[in-house]
Amino acid sequence: MALDGFFIHAHVHALNQTLEGLKIDKIYQINATDLLLNLRGRGSVKLFISAHASHPRIILIDSKPETPQEPPMFCMLMRKHISGGIIQSVEQDGLERIVTINISARNELGDIVIKHLKIEIMGKHSNIMLLDENQTVVDSIKRIRLSMSTRPMGPGVRYTLPPSTKAPTFKTDRESFSEKLSDVKLPVFKWLYLTFEGISPSLASSITHQAGIDSKTDTASLEKEDIDPLYASFIDHIEQVKRSNGVYMYFVAGTYKEFSSIPLTHYRSLGYEERFTTDFDEALITYYHTKKDTNRVSQKSNHLIKLVDLHLDKLRKKVENLEGDLIEAGKLEALRLRGELLTANLHAIRKGMKSITVFNYYTNEDLEIELDVTRGPNENAQRYYKRYNKAKTTLEEAQKFIEIADEEIRYLDHVRLLLDQAESPDDIEEIKEELMETGFVKKIYSKKQKRAKKLPPHRYESSEGVTILVGRNNFQNDELTLKKSFREHIWLHTKDTPGSHVIIQAEFEDIDDQTIIEAAEIAAYHSKARYSSQVPVDFTEVKFVKKPSGAKPGMVIYEDYKTIYVTPDEDKILNMKKVD
């Protein structure tokens, strides 16, 4: 998918022409990640904004999707701050995948100020934030705690751009281009998209192809005469995006595979069918409909997605509340100390005293302790001991629940991913059965209902002809890893990221490094990091993978592993897939 900085540059230009000067009439929040703005001015326009982990996007749509009867808190806050506002402009931050909609609206004092709707289109890190005139976050559709990220996002946080080490593409001259090229040793196409803003792997491959250079050629092996055509191709692609006014769509065997704001030369050479349209929204809507496979899959998954999202919301809110309790309960040692010191000084306490200053023999300092004037000396000491015991019990119970909740959140996060990546109605049905067995969905019994035939795991074949299997759901993950595979087979899984179990049906001594790389790319593709780069994937022998007693389906622990970093290439992975 080429939803890169170059495409967004062209798309933002088109959006700005359409949206500038329109009034925000109505605001809806469709679900946990998607917004809809009803705009009026030159007719009626519906702006759909999504921070979906797999399909983040900004498009104009024709019809209003179904919305909840009770608007979520973020939606209500949006209505309060920007309803009735006028869109002044739509901008992009450099060539980053960040879009800003600048809106003039009235503040609480009735003064007109500029507020900013920030949309970060960054795969699993996608988010929508409303900023005030001082660039302070009013709220975000996904709240990110400091414990979850070094870049927290939520009310009161000062907005900063995500950290980036990439060079500004539009400002790169021939000299700096050559200097950067001489500093590293990488495949040329990889060097391009890791070094410069806005360039995706597909665009990088097009640049190298036009320059007559194999995309996988190592930068260290480039000759001096190679740099001029590479830089010329680099500049030509930049100039094309500056004047881009539409979308190039690429099809393989009738299937919509890719889109770009400029022609991709390597796809032309591969014989992909190329179609052009000036309608950005039509191109994106068609693409995402294709990626969803069929409306039937979407319809069958929607109900389960809502149930899973509901469970996740409840668990996260409970954890958030309990973390607050932990902070309070963390003061329990101070309560115990006060009880102890009062007990040691009972002779000095008189009923009716508001406080007493005693010597703290742990710190060799005086400590003032508040007293209940209605209680006697011993009762005041016992009061602190009771508060200590209550806080201790609260702390222990909160810690236990948080551990259980964190495990359920990890499990449901993966179920949510499986629903997003489901390829057929049968996939959805198997996930539904899993949720029934685990108690998240009420069991439905029917004499007429036939149990669906079990689907086989996804099957791939490496370039060396080795079979690679991937679990479709958590029950199948367990079965594939713990029952169907030999102890010496190789198991892979994305590190600290929800994903499927992947099995190479061979031993280490029988395969080469390329098979492990390809299997790791497949593991990254079947994970929440599908559209990310440099995804860490752990791999080990099946015998080192264990399932803890009482663990949720698909949840395992493993040891004696190694980690590899890969960037999944959808075309390459789909070409390896085999259909039984």
Secondary structure, DSSP 8 states (H G I E B T S, - for coil): ---SHHHHHHHHHHHHHHHTT-EEEEEEE-SSSEEEEEEESSSEEEEEEE--SS--EEEEESS-----SS--HHHHHHHHHHTT-EEEEEEESTTSSEEEEEEEEE-TTS-EEEEEEEEE--GGG-EEEEE-TTSBEEEESS-B-TTT-SS-BSTT-B--------B-GGG--HHHHHHHHHT--SBHHHHHHHHBTT--HHHHHHHHHHTT--TT-BGGG--HHHHHHHHHHHHHHHHHHHT--SEEEEEETTEEEEEESS--HHHHHTT-EEEEES-HHHHHHHHHHHHT--HHHHHHHHHHHHHHHHHHHHHHHHHHHHHHHHHHHTTHHHHHHHHHHHHHTGGG--TT-SEEEEEETTTTEEEEEE--TTS-HHHHHHHHHHHHHHHHHHHHHHHHHHHHHHHHHHHHHHHHHHHHH--SHHHHHHHHHHHHHTTSS-----SS---------EEEE-TTS-EEEE-SSHHHHHHIIIIIS-TTSEEEEETTS-B--EEESS-GGGS-HHHHHHHHHHHHHTBTTTT-SSEEEEEEEGGGEE--TT--TT--EE-S-EEEEE---HHHHHHHEE--
